[in-house]
Amino acid sequence: MADKNLIQKAIKSFDHLTKSQKSVLNVIIEFEKNGVANIAVDSIADLSKVSKTIIYKNFIKMEALGLITREKVPNEQVGYIRVNYSAFKPIVDFYIKKKDFCLK
């Protein structure tokens, strides 16, 4: 199991993500269980304080980075968001390196 707390800290300090991307990713990570976040976009918008339009734009970027994949459920409005934890490794590694550098 991935260390959600470490990943969320790494996301918050990662310079190559926008504020809204960080917020949306942290909500997804918070609600992830067994690699899947079963949360509606409306709920993500409420919790992250990001508009649905921006969330969908962020999804495209996150999918391009390999951080998530979305799976639509036939005849359902809500789909699933799969979290690819292995894609977060460079972000976590950067966070650890940055943290260690600041301690020197």
C-alpha positions in Angstrom: 0.0 0.0 0.0 1.2 3.5 -0.9 1.9 6.0 1.8 -0.9 8.4 1.1 0.4 11.0 3.6 3.8 11.2 1.9 2.2 11.3 -1.6 -0.1 14.2 -0.6 2.9 16.1 0.9 4.9 15.5 -2.3 2.0 16.7 -4.5 1.7 19.9 -2.5 5.3 20.7 -2.9 5.7 19.7 -6.6 6.5 22.7 -8.7 5.2 21.2 -12.0 1.6 21.0 -11.0 -0.9 23.9 -10.8 -2.6 24.8 -7.6 -5.9 23.3 -8.9 -4.2 20.1 -10.1 -2.6 19.6 -6.6 -6.0 20.2 -4.9 -7.8 17.8 -7.2 -5.1 15.1 -6.9 -5.1 15.4 -3.1 -8.9 14.8 -3.0 -8.6 11.8 -5.3 -5.8 10.3 -3.1 -7.8 11.0 0.1 -10.8 9.0 -1.3 -8.8 6.3 -3.0 -9.2 2.7 -1.7 -7.5 -0.3 -3.2 -6.2 1.9 -6.1 -9.7 3.3 -7.0 -11.3 6.6 -6.0 -15.0 6.2 -6.3 -16.0 9.9 -6.1 -18.2 12.1 -8.2 -16.8 15.2 -9.9 -19.4 17.3 -8.0 -17.9 16.0 -4.8 -14.3 16.7 -6.0 -15.4 20.2 -6.9 -17.0 20.8 -3.5 -13.9 19.5 -1.6 -11.2 21.0 -3.8 -13.0 24.4 -4.4 -12.2 23.9 -8.1 -14.8 24.2 -10.9 -15.9 21.1 -12.8 -14.6 22.6 -16.0 -11.1 22.9 -14.5 -11.4 19.5 -12.9 -12.0 17.9 -16.3 -9.1 19.8 -17.8 -7.0 18.6 -14.9 -8.1 15.0 -15.5 -6.7 15.3 -19.1 -3.3 16.5 -17.8 -3.2 13.8 -15.0 -4.1 11.1 -17.5 -1.3 12.3 -19.8 1.1 12.1 -16.9 -0.1 8.6 -16.2 -1.2 9.5 -12.6 -4.8 8.5 -13.1 -7.1 6.7 -15.5 -10.8 7.2 -15.7 -13.2 4.4 -16.2 -16.8 5.0 -17.2 -19.4 2.7 -15.9 -22.0 1.9 -18.6 -25.4 3.5 -17.9 -24.0 5.4 -14.9 -23.1 9.0 -14.4 -20.3 8.3 -11.9 -17.2 6.5 -13.1 -14.1 5.4 -11.3 -10.7 7.1 -11.1 -7.9 4.6 -10.9 -4.7 5.9 -9.2 -1.4 4.8 -10.7 0.8 5.0 -7.6 3.9 4.0 -9.5 3.6 7.2 -11.6 3.9 9.2 -8.3 7.4 7.8 -7.6 9.3 10.7 -9.4 7.1 13.2 -7.5 7.8 11.6 -4.2 11.5 11.2 -5.0 11.7 14.9 -5.9 10.0 15.8 -2.6 12.4 13.7 -0.6 15.4 15.1 -2.4 14.1 18.7 -2.0 13.4 18.1 1.7 16.9 16.6 2.3 18.6 19.4 0.4 16.8 22.0 2.6 18.1 20.2 5.7 21.7 20.6 4.7 
